[in-house]
Amino acid sequence: MSFKLVLFICSFLETVSVTAQQNKVLKMVSEHNGPVIDVNHPDVLASRNGAGFETGQVIKLNNVYHLFVNEMFDRPHRDLRIAYWTSQDAVNWKRQSTIVESISGRSATNPKSEVWVSTVVFNEEEDAWNLFYVAYRAGDSTKGEIPGNDYAGRIWRAKSVMPGRNGIAGPYADMGIVMQPDEHSQPWEGQQAVASFFPYKAGNTWYALYDGHNHVPRGGWPTGMAFAEKLNGPWTRMPEEFNPLNVVDVFMENAVVSRLKDGRYMMVFDSFGDQEIGYSLSDDGIHWQKEIRVKVQSANKLWAGSGDHFTRTPLCAIEEEDGTFTVVYTAMKLVNGKRFYAVGKCSLTWK
């Protein structure tokens, strides 16, 4: 057999392998029986977390899982703080600290009436972790706004005080606002934007997924993209011919992006469907495929409520050494007739 023929066969087999991999879809292969952080967790009780968890990210560093998550300590989706938890196995979690507090007194003049964590990412140029979170004010009834809704989301960047990757636990110091409503806002972003912000690097450029929403008239939650040469900005919105993305037909929110071992990019996000999350793939980190949904609970182990907004936000899809993906997510369950948004965990794999 000639050398050229051997090279051709090897190249052909590699192409077939890649194509077969790309034709696979994610399926659940295992799940924890019930939530991993529930209403009766000792640290939930000690921190007086009354309504549970929503949005955030899990990072695996030095074989430890680091969870940055919103705690809804009183009213769901209203009274919030950003907390930091750790685990050796993504099942047994320990609360470590509060990272960011909202400012009490929800009003139209309080720019941090709510704080929602989006992501934590290491910035090589600063040799420090960067935490990005959204801060909202309440609606102004004198201007026809809805007092109970979120308006004028501003994306804050905070930096770890301790340099190096070991500084992930914080504390974090605010560095300033990197994106907010301004003359560059696009019509689709609506009155709530900028809502969520997840930066990631593709090639030599930083990109970020961000959400919008219009209250009056009520609209959907479209997702667009922005880009920057450096993580700390300045950030520029992609043109309106590109934004918003055509990933879902109905709903997506709070996307989390990771780079796969095969070079592709994957984002997981809050979507519709009973006990389901959505995901999308990209070859270049810019152009994304249509949504695929995947179950995160099996029929005989259901604990999350059924409904499009009761299985909430995936906080990660960490590709493990064995090829499975660890997914940690939030979902609503009823506890004595009261809603509590607990944290669940499952593993996915390509099928």
Secondary structure, DSSP 8 states (H G I E B T S, - for coil): --HHHHHHHHHHHHHHHHHHHHT--EEEEEE-SS-SB-TT-HHHHHTT-SSBEEEEEEEEETTEEEEEEEEE-SSTTTSEEEEEEEESSSSSEEEEEEEEE--SS--TT-TTSEEEEEEEEEETTTTEEEEEEEEEEE--GGGT--TTSEEEEEEEEEEESS-SGGGGG--EEEEEEEE-SSTT--GGGTTT-SEEEEEEEETTEEEEEEE---TTTT----EEEEEESSTT---EE--TTT-S--S-SS--EEEEEEE-TTS-EEEEEE-SSTTEEEEEEESSSSS----EEEESS-GGG--S-SSTTTEEEE---EE-TTS-EEEEEEEEEEETTEEEEEEEEEEEEE-
